[in-house]
Amino acid sequence: MGKGIDEQMQLMYSCAVPVATIWTSPDSVRELDEAGIGNPVSMNRWIAAMTLEERFALCKEKRIQSQLIYGEPVIVESIQNGWARILAVWQRTEQDERGYPGWVPLAQLKESQPLDDTEGVIRVDVPKCQLWHSDGTPASIVVPFNTVLPMVKKDGDWVVVFTPEGERLIRKQDVCIAPSVHHFEKYSAATAAERAIEFLDLPYFWGGMSSYGYDCSGLTYNMFKACGLFISRDASDQAAEGEEIPKGDPNVWERGDLLFFADEQSGNVDHVGFYYGEGQMVHATSSKSGAVEVCVLTETSYAKRLYAVRRYTE
């Protein structure tokens, strides 16, 4: 027999595709989004099929909330007509203390299984990473930067990992290894800003949390995650964390400080980027380039909207 509604509550699942989008509701999906909601999913095909206007409509029409990456755990609160109401437990938010809420196609999730024999976890430290079968042939999954998976064992130049599809191989040179997700080596905020430089010209994608496309706070969240620090998912929440730095004195700003910007009419924080030194900012922007870029802050429209400067340490 299938699970009843009560039994469905609070089940733990994990993301079973390279990137799963968290939608505001199942009704948020447009016909042109079909490539982004299946399994297998094709982020490249989905993004390429959209015009810039159609991509920005995901934001303007509030269709997307965030994204999951391969293996990321979620709480499933309920299942309705092939969709799961989820909470992304690694994405801190003021919306829900348990995790970031939204809807994901059930086909892109797999119920989590208890694991007994693991030796830690791995985190993918390159922009994209191939998974392999035990016989050395490539699996059908290419996973994005910051994917975290349980490690079964090391095997020469390979690491055996547990995935939603079972055991797979991953190249040791492509990953970092730690005893648990909260015990990866920690690096400075300046290093987080440097990691952002690795993604220059990556397309801006509203709600983006993967190396297929970041939004502004997705970039800052993920670069800090790569440095062993979890911060909140959204810019408005990130602006309330860390140490306050005087926004009117750029001389005291340091590389890796986060610069927050507010809408002039509402006063709500709507953008964030890394201070990169010498008056420069690295950020994922929906304006002009529509990509991750480095800019001179005073030469942008953001300068007059500076809301706060925050510094993050271990």
PyMOL commands that set and color helices and strands:
alter all, ss='L'
color gray80, all
select helices_A, chain A and resi 5-8+26-28+31-36+43-49+52-60+106-108+172-174+189-197+216-225+235-238+250-252+297-299+303-305
alter helices_A, ss='H'
color red, helices_A
select strands_A, chain A and resi 11-15+19-23+64-69+73-80+83-88+100-105+109-111+121-124+128-132+138-144+148-155+158-163+166-171+175-178+209-210+213-214+243-245+258-262+269-277+280-284+292-296+306-311
alter strands_A, ss='S'
color yellow, strands_A
deselect
rebuild
show_as cartoon
